[in-house]
Structures are given as C-alpha cells and as structure tokens.
Amino acid sequence: MAVGGQAVNEGKALPASPWPALWAMVIGFFMILVDSTIVSVATPAIQENLHASVDSVVWVTSAYLLAYAVPLLITGRLGDRLGPGRVYLVGLTIFTMASLWCGFTDSIGALVAARVVQGFGASLMTPQTMAVITRTFPAESRGRAMSLWGATAGVATLVGPILGGVLVDSLGWEWIFFINVPVGIVAFVMAYRLVPALETHVRKFDLLGVALSAVGMFLLVFGIQEGQTYHWGTITGPVSVWSLIIAGIVVMAAFLWWQARNRGEPLVSLALFRDRNFSLANVAITTVGFGITAMTFPLTFYAQGVMGLSPTRSALLFVPMAVISGGLAPWVGKITDTVHPRWIAGFGMLCFSASLFWIGAILRPGLPVWELLLPIALLGVANGFIWAPIATTATRNLPMASAGSGAGVYNTTRQIGAVLGSAAIATLMASRIAANLPAGGSGGSGDATIATLPPFLYEGFATAMGQAMYLPAAVLLLGFVAVAAFAVPRHLAARGAAAVEPIEPSPTSA
C-alpha cells in the first residue's frame, strides 16, 4: 500500500504480456454494456407483464444509466487508490448478484430498484478496464488494445437487442438478467487469476469532491431523466424538474471550483483537460453515447409496432451492424496507431449521422426489410470506425497516476450522453406522437402497448419515429466537429519529427 503519496506495486508481478488480463476484463465489460441496450427490445414484454406505463418502463433503462453515470468520477479514482483489479472484482460481484435480483422481481418498482444496484456495480467496473489498458500497454501500441475495448463497446451495444430478442421470445424477459449470472461467475474467476495488482497512488481522498460530484450528478441526471415524466413541471411542492437541473449545474460548478482550488489530491485533476485531445475526445464520446441510446427506442418501437416483428425478429435487424462493426474493429485498431485519429473517427462519425438521417427519411408502413437493412449496415461501418480511435486519443497521454481518474471522466461523459439521449428521445417521441397521431388515438396514450398499435395509426406512428431519428443524427454532427479538431498525437508527431530531423554537423565541419 502506498504511503504519503508514494506508489507501490504490490501482489502479483506484472505478466510478460498484458493481453490475457485485458481479455479477462473484456468479458465483464461486454456484459455490462449489453445491459445498457438489452432492455430496449424487452421493453414491450416488461410493460405488458408488469402492467407498466410507457414512462415507467423507460425508467427501467434510465435508472440503470443514472446509477451507472453518477458514481463514475468516484469509482475511477477508487481504481487509482485501491487498484483497478480489486475494484473491478467488487463491481462484478455486485452486478452479478443484482442481475439475479432483477430476474426475480415481480413489479416495475422492484425492477427499477434492482437496476439501480446493477448500474452501481457497472460503474465500479467500467473505468478499470480503460485504466488497465493505459497502465499496462505502451502508448505507441495502445491503439490495438483500445480496438479490442472499442470493439467490445460497439458490438455489445448492438448485440444487446439481438440477444434480448432471442431470450424474450424463447424464455421470457427475466432471462435477459439471468444470463448474466453464469457469465459473471466465469468473468470473476478469469479476472481474479489474470489481472495483476498494479501500483496504487494514495494520498488523501477528496471527500468534499466525492460529495459534490455525487450530489451534482444525481440532481442533474435525475432532473433530465424525469423531465418527460413530470412534463418538465412540478415534481412535488416547490420542487420542479428545472429546479433540480439548475441545482445540479450549480453544485457541479462548485465541484469544479473545488477541484481547481484543492492543492492535495483532487477527485478529478483539471490538468487532464489541458490536453486538447482528451477534452475533444470527451465531447465526441458524449455525442456517441447520446446517439447509440437515442436511436434504439424509435427504431425498436417502429419494428415491433409498425412492421409487426417479434422481439427476436426486430433484434435480428441489427445483425449486419454487429457483424460489420466487429469485423472492422481489428483493422481499425491497427491503423489507429499509425494514422491521425481525426480521419478515422471523423469518417465514422459522418457515417453514423448519415445512417440515422437515412433511417429517419425512409420509415413508413410497408417498408421492405432490405431497404431498412442498408442504413443499418452503414451503422455497422460507423461503429467500427468510432470507438477505438476516440478512446485511444483520450487516454494516449494520460499520466499513469491518473489513469483511473481519466477513465472515469471519459466514461462519465459517455454515460451522460446516454442519459441525455434517453431523456431527450423520450420527450421527442412523445411530442412527435402527439403531433402525428389523431387526438385520442390509443397510440398516443402513455398506457398503450406498442404490440397492440392499431393499423390505422401506422402511418402517423412511423412518421413520428422517423422524425425522432433526426435528433441523434444532428447531435452526432457535433461529435464530428470535435474529432475533426483532434491535434496530432504525440507519438505520431515524434515519429514525424524523427523522420525529418536534420543531420547534426560535425564539430570539424565548416
């Protein structure tokens, strides 16, 4: 254990190759990211089985994202203090047990509570995977490692709906959670055996920073997520949605002020943001988190409500996306270490935005499946080019003592994007449904189920879902601007400087 700020390497010696440890952690990382999207396909079944409204069943996803996002700044720092391997194992245990609880619930309230615990477990795990990459792989070869991390993130968010559809149709919605238990046990055993104990950096834990960040993030994210539920008005008494959001902004401003003033060991070192690429990568990944989450709901609701597809068949629409993304990831990882990331990530962001604009333009009753699969395939290309270069650019220059903190910031911004996407798309979908469906139509009711949408509402509902897709498409263009502004990474700049460095004249030369 470190004393007085000293870093100490304790426990198992570092292995000759860092790849086995990364593969072990990727299993758990894949599982928690699948849970970010797997519920979307099961939403109609959960709604019907638990007799829940649309607003309350969307909260099953939002609660997970809330509990996932709020502690990430803290859990990332815990990895620096206690060791990423230890924190990862604790989080994996909590996540696996909470998954079992989710499967056994029989009410929407109990399911939401279990998802909160599950999200907290995920928040303990996620920053540690990036921290291990940063601390065990050299900077010049980190792109290949991040390609595995990026492929896992990209494919998991796409596989979630597919796996969810198969499980819901064959075994029931409960099994989207039960499946995590055996996977969690295997992941625990592998991580315990293969992940080394890395240096810990312990000085003084920033308790005030912990309190401010937790309160500020909770107020901000909760207010945004609950805005649609309370129609952006009063929650209770003098408390309104906007008062929570404004209070969250004020508390987060106080948190940033304290981080700048803290001369000890701040929870988040603001010096990290002096690196231009770290700051821009956080902006970009926020838009990606927004886009991934926001696109899923309208596309899934259209497939099941208008196309009449079962959960499994609607999930299979995402197969081209998952296959193409996974196939491209290894190649993208190789070129990430040698090509300027703005070209790789910029191409991916443009493809992502274009595919969503394309989907929004074609959604209609009677749409042939092949016509929908074309923009979905382009989504696979986009995901293949996005994850690795953005993550690698964010972490390439992180100091080892702040690897966990930097990973916590990066994953926090990604999850904030996802939360914003969930809240924004729920609001926009409700607005577009009200505008496009007849007054009093059952499709506009918050208590209607998508599976029972009457045919005379198909046209308006398809139009509403298509219009909703334009929001994430527009947000992703902001992400493109961010990645286009990436500076040349240091390892590429150093390589270029060495290639053109002039020969020093000898002392005897004229």
N, C-alpha and C positions, 0 to 999 in steps of 0.2 A: 504494500500500500504506500502511496506517495505521502510524504510529509513536507509541510511548508512549501508546497508548490512544486516539489521535485517529482519527476516522472519515473516510475519504477515498473519494470517488466516483471510480472510475477506469473507463476504457474508454468504451463507447458511452454517449451521452446517453440519459436516460430518454425513452421514447417518449411521444407525446401520449396514447395510450390503453394501459392495461395489459392489455387483453383478449387481444391476439394472443399475448403471452408466456404467459399462463395457458393458452390453448388448446394451445399447443405443448407445455407440460409435462404437460397432462392426458393426452395420448396415452401417454406413458411411464408415468404414474401408473396409468392404466387397465390397461396391460399387466401391471404387477407385481401389481396386486390380483387380476386374473383368475387369475394363477398361484397365488394363495392358495387357490382353490377348484376350479380346473380338474382337479386331480389326483383329487379325490374320485370323479368319475364314471369316471375311467380306472383306479381302484384295482383292480377285479376283473381287468381286462385285464393290467395290470402284474404283478399277483400270479401270474396263470396263465403269462404269457410268461416271467417271470424266476424262476419256481418259488420264490416267496417265501411266508413265513407271513403271517398277518394282522398280527401285531405288527410285523414288519419292513416291510411295505408301508405301514402307517400312519406309520412313521417317515419315509417319503418326504415327507409333508406336514409332520411335526413338525420335521424337520431344516431345512426352508425357514423355518418360523416361528421356530425357535431362532436361526438366523443372521440373520434379519430383525430380531428383537426385541433381541438382546443389544447391538448397537452403536448403537442409535438415539439414546441420550443423547449419544454422542460425535459421530455424524455430523450431528446437529442443530447442535451447537456449531461443527463444521467449516464449516458454511454461513455462520455469522456471521464466522468468521475468514478464510475464503478466497473467499467469495462463493457464494451459492446456485447460480448458473448453472454455475460451474465444477465444483462438487461433484456436481451433478445429471448433468452430461455424463460424468464419470468413472464414476459409478454405472451409468448407462445402458450404457456400453461393457462394463463387467464383466458386467452382467445379460445382455446380448445374446449375448456370447461363451459364457457359462455355459449359456445355453439351447441353443446348438448342441451343447455337450458333453453335456447331458442326453439329447438325441435320439440320440446315437451310442453311448450306454452299452449294455452287454450283461449287466450284473449288478446286483443290487439294491444292493450296496455302492458301486459306482461311481456309480450314480444318486443315492444319498444324498449322496455327496461333491460331485457337481456341483450338487445342490440347495443345499448349504451355501454355495458360491460365489455361486450365483444369489441367495440370500437376502441375502448381504452387499451385493451390488450394489443390491438393492432398498432396503436400509437407508440407503444413501447418497442415494438419490433422494427418498424419501418426505417427509422433513422440509422439503426445499427447496421443494416445491410450496406448502405452507402458509406458509412464510416469505415467498415472493414475494407471495402474496396479502396478508399482513399488512403488508408494506413498500411495496406499490405501490397499494393501494386505501385510500381514506379510511374511517375507522371507520363512518361513517353509511351507507355503501353497500357495506360488506363482505359483507353477507348475500347479495347477488346473486352475488358471486364465490364465496362458500362454497357456494352452492346448486349451482354447477357442480362444485365439488370434491366436495360431498356426493353429488350425483347420480352422479358418476363412481365414487365409492367404493361406493355402494349398488348401482348397476347392474352394476358389474364383478364383485362377489361373487356376483351372481345369474346373469350371463351366462356365468361360468366353467363351471358344469356343463353349460349348453346347448352352448356351443362345444366343450367337451371330448367330449360325447357324439357330436356330428356328426363330429369328427375321428377319434375312436377307431373308430367304425363304418365310416367311409369310407376312411381312410388308415392307421390304426394309432395306437397310443398315443404313438409317438415324435413325431407331428406336433403334439401339444399343446405341445411345446417348439420344434419347427422353425418354427412360425408366428410366434414372437417375433422371428426374425431380420430379415425384411423390415420388420416394424413398428418394430423398434428402430432400424433404419437411417433410416427416414423421421422418427422422433421425434428422432433426433440432429441431423439436418440442420435441422429446424424450430427446435429449441431453440437451436442454435448461432446461427442467424440472428435469432431474435426475442427471446430472453431477454436483458435488459440486464444489464450489470455493475453491481451495487448496492454500496453502501458496505460496507466491511469494518471490523470492530471487533477490532483485535488488541492485546492487552496481553501477558499471559503465559499460556501454555497450561497447564491444570491436569493435569499428568502423573500425579500421585498420584490425582486424581479419576478420570482415564481408567482407570488400572489397577484401582482399587477397583470402579468400576462394571462394568467388563468381567468381572472375576472373579466378583463377586457375582451379576450377572445370569446368567452362564453356570451357576454352581453351582445357583442357584435354579431356573432354567428347565429345565436338563438333568435335575435330580432329579425335578421334577414330571412331565416328559415320559416319563422312563424308569421311573417308578414301577410302571406296569402290566406292563412287560416283565419286571421282576425281582420281581413280586408284592409290591412295597413292602418288600422284604427286602434281603439282601446282594448287592452287585454283585461285589466281589472282596475277599477277605481281610477287613480290618476296615472297609472302605468299604461303607456301606449307602446306600440311597435317602434315608432320613431324615437320615443324617449330612450328605449333600450339601445337602439342603434347609435344615437348620439352619445349616450353614456359610454358605450363601448369604445367609440372613437376617442373620447376624452381620456378614458383610462389607458388605452393603448398609446396615446400621446404622452401621458405621464410615464408609462413604461419606457418609451424611447428616450425621454428626458433623463430618466434614472440610469438607463444603460450608458448614456453618454457621460453622466456625472460619476458613475461608480468607478473608483480607482482600484478596486480589488479585483474580483473575478466576476464580471457581469454574466448574466444568463446568456445573452447574445452580444458578442463583440461587434459593435457597429463598424469596426475596422474591416470586417469582411466585405462590406458594401463599397469600400474604396476600390475593390477590384471590379472594373467595369463589366466584365463578362459574368461575374457572379450575380450582379444586380440585374443585368438584362436577362440572364437565364431564368431568374425567379419570375420576372414579368412574363416570359414566354410560357413557362410551365403552368402559371396561373391560368392562362387562356386555354391551354391544352386540357387541364382539369375541368374547366368550365365546359369546353366543347364535348369532351367524352361523356360527361354526365348529362348535359342538356340534350344531346342528340338522341339518347337512348329511349327516353319516355315517349316522345311523339312518334318515333319510328315503330316502337313496340306496340303502342296503342293503335296505330294505323294498321299494322299487320294483323292483329287479333280482332280489332273492331270492324274494319272495312274489308280486308282481304279474307277474313273468316278463318285465319290459320290458327291451329292449336299452338300452345306454348312451345312444343318441340319444333314444329314446322316454322314458326316465326323465328325461333332461335337459329335454325339452320340457314336463315338468310345471311347470317354473319360469318358463315364458313369461309367464303372467299376472302373476307377481310382478315380473319385469323391466319389462314394459310399463307397468304401473300406477305403479311406482316412478319410472321415467324420465319419465312424463307429469306426475306431480305435482311433481317437483323444481323446475321453473322457477317455478311458482306459489308453492310454499313459500318459495323464495328471496326472492321479492318481499315476502311478508308478514313474513319474518324480520327485516327492518329496521324494521318498524313495530309488531309485536305482541310482547308479552312471551314470551320463548322457553319459559317453563315450560308454557304452554298448547299450543304446537306440539309440542315434544319429548315432553311428558307424554302427549299423545294418541297419538303414535307408539309410545311405549314400552308403553302399555297394549294397543294393537293387536298389537304384536309378541308380548307374553306370551300374550295371549288366543289368538292363532293357533296357537301351539305347544301350549298346553293342548288346544285343539280337535283338532289333528292326533293328539296322543297318545291322545285318547279314542276316535278312530274307526278306528285302524289295525287291520285284521283281514283274513283271507283273503277274497277275492271282493269287496273294496271297489270300488264303481264309481268310475271315474276322475273323474267330475263331482263326486262328493262330496269327493274329496281336493282338487280344484281350488278349492273355496270357501275353506278356510282359507289356501291358498297365495295366493289373491288378496288376502286380508286382510294377509298378509305384505308384499305389494307396497305397500299403503297405509301400513303401519308404516314401511317403509324410506323411503318418500317424505317422511315427516314427521320422521325421526330425524336424518339426517346433517348437513344444513345448520345447523339451529338449535344443535345441540350444538357443532359445530366453530366456528361464529361466536361463540358465547358464550365458548368457551375462549380465543379469540385476540383478541377485540374490544379489550381493554385492554392487550395486551402492548406493552411499550416496544420501539421499533424495534431497539435494540441486542441485544435478547434474543429476537427473533422466531424465529430458528433454534433456539435452546435451548428455547423454549416449545413449538415444533412438535415437537421431538424428544421432549420429555416426553409430549406428548399422544399421539403415535404409539407411543411405548413402552408406555404404559398400554393402548392399543388392542391392541397385539400381545401383551402379557402376558395380556390377556383371551382372545385367540385361542389362545394356548398352553395356558392353563388349561382352556379349553373342549375342546381336542383331547385333553389328558391325561385330563380328568375323564370325557368321554363314552366314551373307550376303556375306562376302568375300569368305568363303569356298564354299558355294553353287555355286557362280558364277564360281569359279575355277574348281569345280568338274563337273559342267555342260559343261564347255568348254572342259574338258578333256574326257568326256564320250559321248557327242553328236557329230554327224557329223558336220564338218565345214560348216557354212552357214545354218545349220538347224534352223528352226524357234524357236525351244525350247531354243536355246542358245541366242536368241536375247533378249535384255533388254526390248523390247517393246511387246514381245509376252505375251499373257494371258495364265494362267495355264489351264483354262477351255477348250481352243481350241488346246491343245497339240495333234499333230497327232500321231496315233498308232505306226508308225514306230520308234518313239522316246521314247516309253515307257521304253524299256529295259535300255537304257543309262540314262534316267532321274531317274528311280528307283534306279539304281546303284549310281548315284550322290547323291541322297537324303540319301541313306543308309550310304555312306561314310561320309556325313556331320554329322550324328548322333554320330560318334566316337569322335568328338571333345568335346562336353559336357560330354560324358561318361568319358573321360580321365581327364577332369578338376575336376569332382566330386571326383575322387580318391585323389586329393589334399585335398579336404574337409574332406575326411575320415581320412587322416593323422592328420589333425588339431583336430578333435573331439577325436581321439584316444589318444591325448596328454592332454586332459582335466585333471585338478587336482581334487581331491576330494572336492566337495563343502563344504563350512564352516559348514552349518547346519548338513550335514551328518558326517563330521569329529567331530563336537562337540557331536553329538549323540553317535558316536562310542567311543569317549573318556569317556563319562559319563558311558557307559556300562561296560568299563573295568577299571574304576578308582579304585585304591586300597583303602581299608578302612583305614582311619587315625588311628594310635594307640592312645589310651587314655594316658593322661599325667602320669597316675599311672602305666602304663604297663612297663615291663622291656624293 
